[in-house]
Amino acid sequence: MLLLSVLLFSQLPANYAGHCGTSLFPPSQGASLAPVKLGRPVVDHNVGDQDTFWLFNMSVMPPQQGIRTATVRGKGNHCYVWVEDSSWTAGQMDSTDVAFIVEHFDNTSPRDSTKGVWQHNTGSFGMPPDIDNDSLVNLMYYNIGTFHGYTFDGYWMYYDEYPDSIAYPTWGYHSNEMEVVYIDDYPSNPGTDYRVAIVAHEFEHMIHFNYDQVEELWVNEGAAELAMWLYGSPDAISEFNTAPDNDLTDWTGSWGDYIQTYLFFLYMYEQYGERVGEPLIKTIVQNPWMNTDGIDSSLAQLGISQTYRSIFTDWVVANFMRDTVPYGGRYGYFGERVPSFSWIGNHTTYPVNANNAVNRWAAVYARFRQGVNLNLGFNGADDGLFKAQVVARDTVNRTFVLDSILLDPYQAGSIQIPGFGTTYQEVILIPTNVNTVSGRTSFNYTATLVGIAENPGLPPAPANLSVSHHRDNLLVSYVARDNGTVRLRLYDASGRVTASTEATAKRGLNKIGSSRFCVGDLGSFA
């Protein structure tokens, strides 16, 4: 097992952001064991007490553990603040920093003057483990080190939740046999709100492990990022909004991963979780199922009719729209100002015919402006699984309507927006890859201008039609101008009706529907 641990740290991922070091210690063999509780008396530390700790030096990879001496410089109702002695001597921390940390861990935060990190985290996620029978959390400050330009704000390691007699033989690293959050004290000033928010982030990892020892990293990091928001000093949003084609469920440690998981968990918290009185995030943290299954299981447990997939496809719209006025606030954020998202195409001339691709559990955005009436076509790879949502936005009155292109089994379809250029100043196409197979999947989209600009003297047809053909299947899609019954008749070259059907148009951006005909059943149809 020592060899496996060494290989783990032999190099960092190419795009690793160096924010949280906890992801460098993913649970390995044996870590699925529940945290242990030692049968020993509680050691009640006081300010001025000294002890030795196994601390990682992360200026080398793999990190090297060594024994260092630290002193209790502060004590609160829920925490000890330890500072490694050489850091204290070097003036990297002082009593003002310590007092700030204790007060904000125990009692107050920018988000809520009556709640500190302890109340936010235990209320939203659950209770931490308690190997040492001491309910106080140890906050260890020291110079963690940098590696080839990578800095580490802090970390938590699961080894500490097992006796050293288990940890060292199993993983090759020592346990301090107590609940410890490790925070860097140089060069950043630890006595600031952002640095305390990092404490909240690492503390969430500790709590999460108490309930689920092998959770996927993206879920764990998303909850930990939410902990920073709950405290009131979240990470600044960047990178993900300029490169949204990023698989939510594939954690690489990039800065974009941190922001993407943060926004997804914040969206769940606001729309279906604690903001609206449901303990969704706490239920996810404490759910034994992993990955998206844990989210689906938690939603079902709480009686929430949504699924991970339905929340995800709403969330990608919210990322672009960022508007809490229409649709009851479903497509925006109440507690975060999210910057604009980049698009794969910003189209003002037509026709458009573009090829692109998007990762699993990711979405991209194409914008269309200028012109009169718009017909959008979408065609994804046959082996893909897409949702192609369309937003028509009135940028003058700050309103919008949302619909989806009805895709056939071959991932093709189209939609018309008659109000484009009049009622709606812009239209956004949002191709979303909802396939469970990892990787990027290709698609094509087209845009043409149709309707009254081409036939100004003709009365409007009761429905606009588009036809797509694949093998023996003919798909006729329609956009009705009014609610009611749409009757479709298919004629052959001689004028004979070879097939007919009728359907009731449904409400939406347009009254949209489709009917499928099998060409092989149409006789002399040509």
C-alpha positions as CSV (number, residue, x, y, z in Angstrom):
1,M,0.0,0.0,0.0
2,L,2.9,2.3,0.5
3,L,3.8,2.0,-3.2
4,L,0.3,3.0,-4.1
5,S,0.4,6.1,-2.0
6,V,3.8,7.1,-3.4
7,L,2.5,6.7,-7.0
8,L,-0.5,8.8,-6.1
9,F,1.6,11.9,-5.4
10,S,4.3,11.3,-8.0
11,Q,2.9,14.2,-10.1
12,L,0.0,16.6,-10.0
13,P,-2.8,16.8,-12.6
14,A,-1.8,19.1,-15.5
15,N,-4.6,21.6,-14.7
16,Y,-4.6,21.2,-10.9
17,A,-5.5,24.4,-9.3
18,G,-3.8,23.8,-5.9
19,H,-6.7,25.2,-3.9
20,C,-7.6,22.3,-1.6
21,G,-5.1,19.6,-0.8
22,T,-7.7,17.1,0.4
23,S,-8.3,15.8,-3.1
24,L,-4.7,14.6,-3.1
25,F,-5.7,12.1,-0.4
26,P,-8.6,10.2,-2.1
27,P,-9.8,7.3,0.0
28,S,-8.1,4.1,-1.0
29,Q,-8.2,0.5,0.1
30,G,-9.5,0.3,3.7
31,A,-10.8,3.8,3.8
32,S,-14.3,2.6,3.5
33,L,-14.2,1.6,7.1
34,A,-16.2,3.8,9.4
35,P,-14.2,6.3,11.4
36,V,-12.9,4.8,14.7
37,K,-13.5,6.1,18.2
38,L,-10.5,5.5,20.6
39,G,-11.2,4.4,24.1
40,R,-9.1,6.9,25.9
41,P,-9.7,9.8,28.3
42,V,-10.3,13.2,26.8
43,V,-7.2,15.5,26.8
44,D,-8.4,18.9,27.7
45,H,-5.8,21.3,26.1
46,N,-5.3,24.9,27.3
47,V,-3.7,27.9,25.7
48,G,0.0,27.4,26.0
49,D,0.0,23.6,25.8
50,Q,2.5,22.0,23.4
51,D,2.2,18.8,21.4
52,T,3.8,17.1,18.4
53,F,2.1,16.5,15.1
54,W,2.7,14.6,11.9
55,L,2.6,17.3,9.3
56,F,3.0,17.1,5.5
57,N,5.6,19.1,3.6
58,M,4.0,19.7,0.3
59,S,7.0,21.4,-1.3
60,V,8.0,17.9,-2.5
61,M,6.0,15.2,-4.2
62,P,5.1,12.8,-2.9
63,P,4.5,14.8,0.3
64,Q,6.8,13.9,3.2
65,Q,5.5,13.6,6.8
66,G,7.6,14.8,9.6
67,I,7.1,15.5,13.3
68,R,6.8,19.2,14.3
69,T,5.9,20.9,17.5
70,A,2.9,23.2,17.8
71,T,1.3,25.2,20.6
72,V,-2.3,26.0,21.4
73,R,-2.6,29.7,20.8
74,G,-6.4,30.0,21.1
75,K,-9.3,28.0,22.4
76,G,-13.0,28.4,21.8
77,N,-16.2,26.5,22.5
78,H,-15.7,24.4,19.4
79,C,-12.1,24.6,18.4
80,Y,-8.4,24.7,19.3
81,V,-6.1,26.9,17.3
82,W,-2.7,25.3,17.0
83,V,0.2,27.2,15.4
84,E,3.4,25.4,14.5
85,D,6.1,26.9,16.6
86,S,8.5,28.1,13.9
87,S,5.6,29.9,12.2
88,W,4.7,31.7,15.4
89,T,8.4,32.6,16.0
90,A,8.6,34.0,12.4
91,G,5.6,36.2,13.0
92,Q,3.4,34.5,10.4
93,M,0.6,34.6,12.9
94,D,-0.2,36.7,16.0
95,S,-2.8,36.9,18.7
96,T,-5.0,39.1,16.7
97,D,-5.2,36.5,13.9
98,V,-5.9,33.8,16.5
99,A,-8.7,35.8,18.2
100,F,-10.3,36.4,14.8
101,I,-10.2,32.7,13.9
102,V,-11.8,31.5,17.2
103,E,-14.5,34.1,17.0
104,H,-15.5,33.3,13.5
105,F,-15.3,29.6,13.9
106,D,-17.5,29.7,17.0
107,N,-19.8,32.6,16.8
108,T,-20.1,34.8,13.7
109,S,-19.6,35.1,10.0
110,P,-20.2,37.6,7.1
111,R,-23.3,35.6,6.1
112,D,-24.9,35.6,9.6
113,S,-23.6,37.5,12.6
114,T,-25.1,34.9,14.9
115,K,-23.5,31.8,13.3
116,G,-19.9,30.8,12.9
117,V,-18.3,28.0,10.8
118,W,-19.4,25.4,13.4
119,Q,-23.1,26.3,13.3
120,H,-23.1,26.7,9.5
121,N,-21.4,23.4,8.8
122,T,-23.0,21.2,11.4
123,G,-26.5,22.6,10.5
124,S,-26.1,22.2,6.8
125,F,-24.0,19.0,6.6
126,G,-24.0,17.1,9.9
127,M,-21.6,16.3,12.7
128,P,-17.9,15.6,12.5
129,P,-16.4,12.3,13.6
130,D,-14.8,12.1,17.0
131,I,-11.9,9.7,17.2
132,D,-10.4,11.4,20.3
133,N,-13.7,11.8,22.4
134,D,-13.1,15.6,22.3
135,S,-15.8,17.5,20.5
136,L,-13.5,20.4,19.8
137,V,-12.0,20.6,16.2
138,N,-8.2,21.1,16.0
139,L,-7.2,23.9,13.5
140,M,-3.5,23.4,12.7
141,Y,-1.7,26.4,11.1
142,Y,1.7,26.0,9.5
143,N,3.6,26.7,6.3
144,I,2.3,23.8,4.1
145,G,4.7,24.6,1.3
146,T,4.4,25.1,-2.5
147,F,5.3,22.7,-5.3
148,H,6.4,24.1,-8.7
149,G,4.2,27.1,-8.3
150,Y,1.2,25.3,-6.8
151,T,0.0,26.5,-3.5
152,F,-2.2,24.6,-1.0
153,D,-4.7,26.6,1.0
154,G,-5.4,23.7,3.3
155,Y,-6.3,20.1,3.6
156,W,-7.9,17.4,5.7
157,M,-6.8,13.8,5.7
158,Y,-8.8,10.7,6.5
159,Y,-5.8,9.0,8.1
160,D,-6.4,11.0,11.3
161,E,-9.7,9.2,11.8
162,Y,-8.0,5.9,12.4
163,P,-5.4,4.8,15.0
164,D,-1.9,5.1,13.9
165,S,-1.5,1.4,14.3
166,I,-4.0,1.0,11.4
167,A,-3.1,4.1,9.3
168,Y,0.6,3.6,8.9
169,P,0.6,-0.1,8.0
170,T,-2.3,0.4,5.6
171,W,-1.4,3.6,3.8
172,G,2.1,4.4,4.8
173,Y,1.2,7.7,6.5
174,H,0.8,8.5,10.2
175,S,-2.3,9.5,12.0
176,N,-2.5,12.3,14.6
177,E,-5.5,10.4,16.0
178,M,-7.7,13.5,16.3
179,E,-9.9,15.7,14.2
180,V,-7.5,18.1,12.5
181,V,-8.0,20.7,9.7
182,Y,-4.6,21.8,8.3
183,I,-4.4,25.4,7.1
184,D,-1.6,27.2,5.4
185,D,-0.4,30.3,7.3
186,Y,2.1,31.7,4.7
187,P,2.2,33.9,2.6
188,S,-1.6,34.7,3.0
189,N,-2.8,36.3,6.2
190,P,-4.8,33.6,8.1
191,G,-6.8,36.1,10.1
192,T,-9.2,37.1,7.2
193,D,-12.7,36.0,6.2
194,Y,-11.6,34.2,3.1
195,R,-9.0,32.2,5.0
196,V,-11.6,31.2,7.6
197,A,-13.9,30.2,4.7
198,I,-11.2,27.8,3.7
199,V,-11.4,26.3,7.2
200,A,-15.1,25.8,6.5
201,H,-14.3,24.1,3.2
202,E,-11.9,21.6,4.8
203,F,-14.2,21.1,7.8
204,E,-17.0,20.0,5.4
205,H,-14.6,17.3,4.1
206,M,-14.2,16.0,7.6
207,I,-18.0,16.0,8.2
208,H,-18.7,14.3,4.8
209,F,-16.3,11.5,5.7
210,N,-18.2,10.8,8.9
211,Y,-21.2,9.7,6.8
212,D,-19.8,8.6,3.4
213,Q,-16.2,7.5,3.3
214,V,-16.0,7.0,-0.5
215,E,-18.0,9.8,-2.0
216,E,-17.1,11.0,-5.5
217,L,-14.7,14.0,-5.4
218,W,-17.0,16.3,-7.4
219,V,-19.8,15.8,-4.8
220,N,-17.5,16.3,-1.9
221,E,-15.9,19.4,-3.3
222,G,-19.2,20.9,-4.4
223,A,-20.5,20.6,-0.8
224,A,-17.2,22.0,0.6
225,E,-17.4,25.0,-1.8
226,L,-21.0,25.6,-0.6
227,A,-19.6,25.7,2.9
228,M,-17.5,28.7,1.9
229,W,-20.7,30.4,0.6
230,L,-22.6,29.6,3.8
231,Y,-19.9,31.3,5.8
232,G,-20.0,34.3,3.5
233,S,-16.8,34.3,1.6
234,P,-17.0,32.0,-1.4
235,D,-14.5,31.5,-4.2
236,A,-14.5,34.1,-6.9
237,I,-16.3,32.8,-10.1
238,S,-14.0,32.6,-13.1
239,E,-12.8,30.0,-15.7
240,F,-16.0,27.9,-15.7
241,N,-18.1,30.7,-17.1
242,T,-15.7,31.2,-20.0
243,A,-15.3,27.4,-20.6
244,P,-18.6,25.8,-19.7
245,D,-17.9,22.6,-21.7
246,N,-16.7,20.8,-18.6
247,D,-18.1,17.5,-17.4
248,L,-19.6,18.2,-13.9
249,T,-19.0,14.7,-12.7
250,D,-15.3,14.4,-13.9
251,W,-13.1,15.9,-11.2
252,T,-9.6,17.0,-12.3
253,G,-8.8,19.6,-9.7
254,S,-8.9,22.6,-12.1
255,W,-10.2,25.9,-10.9
256,G,-13.1,25.5,-13.3
257,D,-14.1,22.2,-11.5
258,Y,-14.2,24.1,-8.1
259,I,-16.5,26.8,-9.5
260,Q,-18.7,24.4,-11.5
261,T,-19.4,22.2,-8.5
262,Y,-19.9,25.2,-6.3
263,L,-22.6,26.7,-8.6
264,F,-24.4,23.4,-9.0
265,F,-24.6,22.8,-5.2
266,L,-25.6,26.4,-4.6
267,Y,-28.3,26.0,-7.2
268,M,-29.6,22.8,-5.5
269,Y,-29.4,24.6,-2.1
270,E,-31.4,27.6,-3.3
271,Q,-34.0,25.9,-5.5
272,Y,-34.7,22.6,-3.6
273,G,-32.7,22.7,-0.5
274,E,-32.2,24.5,2.8
275,R,-33.2,27.9,1.3
276,V,-36.7,26.6,0.8
277,G,-36.9,24.6,4.0
278,E,-35.7,21.2,2.7
279,P,-32.5,19.6,4.1
280,L,-31.4,18.5,0.6
281,I,-27.7,19.2,0.9
282,K,-27.5,17.5,4.3
283,T,-29.3,14.5,3.0
284,I,-26.9,14.2,0.0
285,V,-23.9,14.4,2.3
286,Q,-25.3,11.7,4.6
287,N,-26.7,9.5,1.8
288,P,-24.7,6.2,1.4
289,W,-25.2,6.2,-2.4
290,M,-22.5,7.9,-4.5
291,N,-22.3,10.3,-7.4
292,T,-25.6,11.2,-9.2
293,D,-27.3,8.2,-7.6
294,G,-26.9,9.8,-4.2
295,I,-28.6,13.0,-5.5
296,D,-31.5,11.0,-7.0
297,S,-31.8,9.0,-3.8
298,S,-31.8,12.1,-1.6
299,L,-34.5,13.8,-3.8
300,A,-36.7,10.8,-3.6
301,Q,-36.1,10.5,0.2
302,L,-37.4,14.0,0.6
303,G,-40.3,13.6,-1.7
304,I,-39.0,16.1,-4.2
305,S,-40.3,15.3,-7.7
306,Q,-37.1,16.4,-9.5
307,T,-34.1,14.2,-10.6
308,Y,-30.5,15.0,-10.9
309,R,-31.0,15.2,-14.7
310,S,-33.9,17.5,-14.6
311,I,-32.1,19.8,-12.1
312,F,-29.0,19.7,-14.3
313,T,-30.9,20.8,-17.4
314,D,-32.6,23.7,-15.5
315,W,-29.2,24.7,-14.0
316,V,-27.5,25.1,-17.4
317,V,-30.3,27.5,-18.3
318,A,-29.9,29.4,-15.0
319,N,-26.2,29.8,-15.6
320,F,-26.8,31.7,-18.8
321,M,-30.0,33.6,-17.9
322,R,-29.2,34.5,-14.3
323,D,-32.6,36.0,-13.8
324,T,-34.8,35.3,-10.7
325,V,-37.8,37.3,-11.9
326,P,-39.5,35.0,-14.5
327,Y,-40.6,31.4,-13.7
328,G,-40.5,32.0,-9.9
329,G,-36.7,32.4,-9.9
330,R,-36.0,29.0,-11.3
331,Y,-33.4,30.2,-13.8
332,G,-31.2,32.4,-11.6
333,Y,-29.3,32.7,-8.4
334,F,-30.6,34.5,-5.3
335,G,-27.4,34.6,-3.4
336,E,-24.6,35.0,-5.9
337,R,-23.8,37.4,-8.8
338,V,-22.8,35.1,-11.6
339,P,-20.9,36.7,-14.5
340,S,-21.8,36.2,-18.1
341,F,-21.1,32.8,-19.8
342,S,-19.3,32.5,-23.1
343,W,-21.0,31.2,-26.2
344,I,-19.8,28.9,-29.0
345,G,-21.4,31.1,-31.6
346,N,-22.8,34.7,-31.7
347,H,-24.8,34.8,-34.9
348,T,-26.1,37.9,-36.7
349,T,-26.0,36.7,-40.3
350,Y,-27.8,33.8,-41.9
351,P,-28.0,31.0,-42.9
352,V,-25.9,29.3,-40.2
353,N,-24.5,25.8,-40.4
354,A,-22.1,24.9,-37.5
355,N,-20.5,21.8,-36.1
356,N,-19.4,21.4,-32.5
357,A,-19.2,19.0,-29.6
358,V,-20.0,19.0,-25.9
359,N,-18.9,16.9,-22.9
360,R,-21.1,14.6,-20.9
361,W,-23.0,16.6,-18.2
362,A,-22.1,19.9,-19.8
363,A,-23.8,22.5,-21.9
364,V,-22.8,25.2,-24.4
365,Y,-24.5,28.3,-25.7
366,A,-25.2,29.7,-29.2
367,R,-26.8,33.2,-29.5
368,F,-28.8,34.5,-32.5
369,R,-29.7,38.1,-33.1
370,Q,-31.0,40.3,-35.9
371,G,-33.4,39.2,-38.6
372,V,-37.1,38.3,-38.8
373,N,-38.4,35.0,-37.7
374,L,-36.0,32.1,-37.0
375,N,-35.9,28.4,-37.8
376,L,-33.4,26.4,-35.7
377,G,-32.3,22.9,-36.6
378,F,-30.3,20.5,-34.3
379,N,-28.8,17.2,-35.2
380,G,-26.7,15.3,-32.7
381,A,-24.7,12.2,-33.1
382,D,-27.0,9.2,-33.5
383,D,-25.3,7.5,-30.5
384,G,-25.6,10.6,-28.3
385,L,-28.3,11.8,-25.9
386,F,-29.0,15.5,-26.0
387,K,-31.5,18.0,-24.7
388,A,-31.6,21.1,-26.9
389,Q,-33.3,23.9,-25.0
390,V,-34.2,27.3,-26.6
391,V,-34.6,30.6,-24.8
392,A,-36.3,33.5,-26.6
393,R,-35.5,36.7,-24.7
394,D,-37.0,40.1,-24.7
395,T,-34.0,42.1,-23.6
396,V,-36.0,45.3,-23.4
397,N,-38.6,44.2,-20.9
398,R,-36.3,41.6,-19.2
399,T,-38.6,38.6,-19.9
400,F,-38.0,35.4,-21.7
401,V,-39.7,32.1,-22.6
402,L,-38.2,28.7,-22.6
403,D,-38.9,25.6,-24.8
404,S,-37.0,22.6,-26.1
405,I,-36.5,21.3,-29.6
406,L,-38.3,18.0,-29.9
407,L,-35.6,15.5,-30.8
408,D,-36.2,12.2,-32.6
409,P,-34.4,9.0,-31.6
410,Y,-31.6,10.0,-33.9
411,Q,-31.2,13.3,-32.0
412,A,-32.5,15.5,-34.7
413,G,-35.3,18.1,-34.7
414,S,-36.2,21.8,-35.4
415,I,-38.2,24.6,-34.0
416,Q,-39.5,28.0,-35.4
417,I,-39.6,31.2,-33.4
418,P,-42.0,33.5,-35.3
419,G,-41.4,36.4,-32.8
420,F,-37.7,36.6,-33.5
421,G,-36.7,40.1,-34.4
422,T,-40.0,41.6,-33.0
423,T,-41.1,40.2,-29.7
424,Y,-37.7,38.6,-28.9
425,Q,-34.5,40.4,-29.6
426,E,-32.3,37.3,-29.1
427,V,-32.6,33.6,-29.0
428,I,-30.2,31.2,-27.2
429,L,-29.8,27.6,-28.2
430,I,-28.4,25.4,-25.3
431,P,-27.2,22.0,-26.4
432,T,-26.8,19.8,-23.3
433,N,-25.2,16.4,-23.3
434,V,-27.1,14.2,-20.9
435,N,-25.5,10.9,-21.9
436,T,-24.2,8.7,-19.2
437,V,-21.2,7.7,-21.3
438,S,-18.2,10.0,-20.7
439,G,-16.5,12.0,-23.4
440,R,-17.5,14.6,-25.9
441,T,-20.3,14.1,-28.4
442,S,-20.6,15.9,-31.7
443,F,-23.6,17.9,-33.0
444,N,-24.6,20.2,-35.8
445,Y,-27.0,23.2,-35.6
446,T,-28.5,25.3,-38.4
447,A,-30.4,28.6,-38.4
448,T,-32.4,30.2,-41.2
449,L,-34.8,33.2,-41.4
450,V,-38.3,32.2,-42.4
451,G,-41.9,33.5,-42.4
452,I,-43.4,36.9,-42.9
453,A,-40.2,38.5,-44.3
454,E,-40.3,36.0,-47.2
455,N,-44.1,36.1,-47.8
456,P,-45.4,39.5,-46.7
457,G,-48.6,39.3,-48.7
458,L,-49.8,35.9,-47.5
459,P,-51.9,35.3,-44.4
460,P,-50.1,33.3,-41.7
461,A,-50.4,29.5,-42.0
462,P,-52.1,27.7,-39.1
463,A,-48.8,25.8,-38.5
464,N,-45.2,25.9,-39.7
465,L,-43.8,22.5,-40.7
466,S,-40.4,21.0,-41.0
467,V,-39.5,17.6,-42.3
468,S,-36.6,15.3,-41.5
469,H,-35.9,11.9,-43.0
470,H,-33.8,9.1,-41.7
471,R,-33.8,5.7,-43.3
472,D,-37.5,4.6,-43.4
473,N,-38.8,7.2,-41.0
474,L,-40.2,10.6,-42.0
475,L,-40.6,13.0,-39.0
476,V,-42.9,16.0,-39.6
477,S,-42.5,18.6,-36.8
478,Y,-45.0,21.5,-36.5
479,V,-45.3,24.8,-34.7
480,A,-48.9,25.8,-34.4
481,R,-49.8,29.5,-34.1
482,D,-52.7,28.8,-31.8
483,N,-53.7,26.1,-29.3
484,G,-55.9,23.4,-30.7
485,T,-55.9,20.4,-33.1
486,V,-53.3,20.1,-35.8
487,R,-54.2,17.8,-38.7
488,L,-51.5,16.5,-40.9
489,R,-52.1,14.8,-44.3
490,L,-49.4,13.2,-46.5
491,Y,-49.9,13.1,-50.2
492,D,-48.2,11.1,-52.9
493,A,-47.1,12.5,-56.3
494,S,-50.6,11.9,-57.8
495,G,-52.3,13.8,-55.0
496,R,-53.7,10.8,-53.2
497,V,-53.7,11.0,-49.3
498,T,-51.4,8.2,-48.2
499,A,-51.4,8.9,-44.5
500,S,-53.0,11.3,-42.0
501,T,-52.9,12.1,-38.3
502,E,-54.0,14.7,-35.9
503,A,-52.7,15.9,-32.5
504,T,-53.4,18.6,-30.0
505,A,-50.8,21.4,-29.9
506,K,-49.3,22.0,-26.5
507,R,-48.3,25.1,-24.7
508,G,-44.7,26.4,-24.7
509,L,-42.5,28.8,-26.6
510,N,-44.5,27.6,-29.6
511,K,-47.3,25.1,-29.8
512,I,-44.9,22.4,-30.9
513,G,-45.3,18.7,-31.7
514,S,-44.4,16.1,-34.3
515,S,-45.7,13.0,-36.1
516,R,-43.8,10.1,-37.5
517,F,-44.6,8.3,-40.7
518,C,-42.9,5.1,-42.0
519,V,-42.1,5.6,-45.6
520,G,-42.3,1.8,-46.3
521,D,-46.0,2.0,-45.3
522,L,-46.9,4.8,-47.7
523,G,-47.4,2.8,-50.9
524,S,-46.5,4.9,-54.0
525,F,-45.3,7.9,-52.0
526,A,-42.3,9.5,-53.6
